[in-house]
Amino acid sequence: MHRLEYRIHPGRFAVCRLDAVSPVPAWLPNDGWSSITRTPAELSIVCEESAVPDAVKKQGGWRQIELAGPFDFALTGILASILNPLAVAGVPIFAISTFDTDWILIPGEHLEKAKRALAAAGHNEI
């Protein structure tokens, strides 16, 4: 089991679903943090909740935890080290991986419970 450092970012994020053939929307800010994933079934966008128009299908209120990377691709169990304690504590997650690190989004109302679970598992908030 890895002992990891993480930081909690300010703000609230939304997970949005658009049609698979939709272009990347003009309302998505060019600065700040966002994630765009296209599959054959959907275009999924995660960004600051305040940027998303009311008409877009979304789930908001997510808080963002960044694992302090970068992590070598040969390492195993990085996400499991974080996700297992959250699962035991009953904290829902939405995980996104990038080249350098992993990002965990959790519903805002579960933030304090998540912090307690991560501390009990030996992880440190920075």
C-alpha positions in Angstrom: 0.0 0.0 0.0 1.4 3.4 -1.0 1.4 6.3 1.4 0.6 9.3 -0.7 0.3 13.1 -0.5 -2.7 15.0 -1.9 -4.1 18.5 -2.2 -7.7 19.6 -2.2 -8.4 22.3 -4.8 -10.9 25.1 -4.2 -14.1 25.4 -6.2 -16.8 23.0 -7.2 -16.8 21.0 -10.4 -19.4 19.5 -12.6 -19.4 16.3 -14.6 -21.2 16.9 -17.9 -22.6 14.6 -20.6 -23.0 15.7 -24.2 -23.8 13.7 -27.3 -20.8 11.7 -28.7 -20.7 13.8 -31.9 -20.9 17.1 -30.2 -18.0 19.5 -30.7 -16.1 20.7 -27.6 -18.5 23.5 -26.4 -17.6 27.2 -26.6 -18.6 27.6 -23.0 -15.7 25.5 -21.8 -13.1 27.9 -20.4 -9.6 27.8 -22.1 -7.9 28.4 -18.7 -8.2 26.6 -15.4 -8.8 22.8 -15.0 -10.9 20.7 -17.3 -11.1 17.2 -18.6 -12.5 16.2 -22.0 -13.2 12.5 -22.8 -14.9 11.3 -26.0 -16.1 7.8 -26.3 -18.3 6.2 -29.0 -21.3 6.8 -26.6 -20.7 10.3 -25.2 -18.6 13.4 -24.8 -17.8 13.8 -21.1 -16.6 17.1 -19.7 -15.5 17.9 -16.2 -14.9 21.6 -15.4 -15.7 24.4 -12.9 -19.4 24.1 -12.2 -19.9 27.8 -12.7 -19.0 27.5 -16.4 -21.7 25.0 -17.3 -25.0 26.4 -18.8 -28.2 25.3 -17.0 -29.4 23.4 -20.1 -26.5 21.0 -20.1 -26.9 17.5 -18.5 -24.7 17.5 -15.5 -24.0 16.5 -12.0 -22.4 19.3 -9.9 -21.0 19.8 -6.5 -17.9 17.8 -6.9 -14.7 18.6 -5.0 -11.3 17.9 -6.4 -8.4 16.0 -4.9 -5.1 15.9 -6.8 -2.6 13.2 -5.9 0.9 14.6 -5.7 2.6 13.1 -8.7 4.1 12.5 -11.1 3.9 8.7 -10.9 5.9 6.3 -13.0 3.7 4.3 -15.3 5.3 1.1 -14.0 3.9 1.7 -10.5 0.9 -0.3 -9.5 -1.8 0.3 -6.9 -1.6 4.1 -6.8 -5.4 4.6 -7.3 -6.3 1.6 -5.1 -4.3 3.1 -2.2 -6.7 6.1 -2.3 -9.9 4.6 -3.6 -10.0 1.6 -1.2 -10.2 3.8 2.0 -12.8 6.0 0.4 -14.9 3.0 -0.6 -14.7 1.6 2.9 -15.9 5.0 4.2 -18.8 5.1 1.8 -17.4 8.1 -0.2 -18.5 8.1 -3.9 -15.7 8.9 -6.4 -15.2 10.0 -10.0 -11.5 9.3 -11.0 -9.6 10.9 -13.8 -6.0 10.1 -14.7 -3.6 12.3 -16.6 0.0 11.7 -17.8 1.5 12.9 -14.5 -1.0 12.1 -11.8 -4.5 11.1 -10.8 -7.5 13.3 -9.8 -10.3 12.2 -7.6 -13.6 14.0 -7.5 -15.9 13.5 -4.6 -19.3 15.0 -3.7 -18.7 18.1 -1.7 -20.8 16.8 1.2 -18.4 13.9 1.7 -15.2 16.0 1.9 -14.6 15.8 5.6 -15.4 12.1 5.7 -12.9 11.6 2.8 -10.2 13.5 4.6 -10.6 11.4 7.8 -10.5 8.2 5.8 -7.4 9.2 3.9 -5.6 10.3 7.1 -6.5 7.0 8.8 -5.0 5.2 5.8 -1.7 7.2 6.2 -2.1 9.7 3.4 -1.2 13.3 4.0 -2.9 16.5 2.8 -0.5 19.1 1.6 
